[in-house]
C-alpha cells in the first residue's frame, strides 16, 4: 500500500541522510501528528459549541418573561451554552438573596452584566485551549527545517571537500538531501497556520454569539427586576 512512498526519490534521500537530519525529520513528523490531533479535536469541539450557542440564542429570542428563562435553563442539556446560562442565573440568585428585595438597581444590573462578560472570557479561554500549539508549530517548524537544511549543507560541503570535486553529480544529492528538512518544515507549518487562523476566526464568531446571548439575557432581567 505504501510502496510508492518507500520507492520515491524523497524517501531515498531520507534513508541516506545523516542522524541529525533523521532526528529533525522525526521531530517534525511527531509535531505534525500532534497538530493533526488538535485539528480533529477543535473541529468537533467548536462545531458543537457553535450549534449550542446558536440554539440558545434562538430560544432566548422567543422567550417573553423570566419564568420561561428558568424553564429553558432547566431543559438545556449539558453544554457550554447551558453552563453559561446556569452560571449567570446562579449569580443572579446570589444577588437577589443578598438584596432581599424584588427589585434590582442599575448597579446590580451592571454587576450582572459584568459577571456575564467574565463568563464569556472563561469560555473563550477554554475554547482557545491547545491553539497555541498550532501557532507555535506554524512559527517554529520552518525554522527547524531551515536548521536541518543548514546542517545538511554543511555536511554536504564537508563531503565535497573530502571528494575534492565540485561536480554536479556529487553536489546535487547533498543539497537535495539538505532541502528535504525545509520541505518537511513547511509541510507542518502551512496547515498549522491555516488551522490556527481558521479556529481563531471561529472563536471570534462564538464571542459575538455570546455577546448577543448576554444582551438578550439582560433585556429579560431588566423587564423582570428593573422598575
ABEGO torsion letter per residue (X at the ends): XAAAAAABAAAAAAAABBAAAAAAAAAAAAAAAAAAAAAAAAAAAAAAAAAAAAAAAAAAAABABAAAAAAAAAABBBBAAAAAAAAAAAAAAAAAAAAGBABBBAAAAAAAAAAAAAAAAAAAAAAABGAAAAAAAAAAAAAAAAAAAAAAAAAAAAAAAAAGBABAAAAAAAAAAAAAAAAAAAAAAAAAAAAAAAAAAAAAAAAAAAAAAAAAAAAAAAAAABX
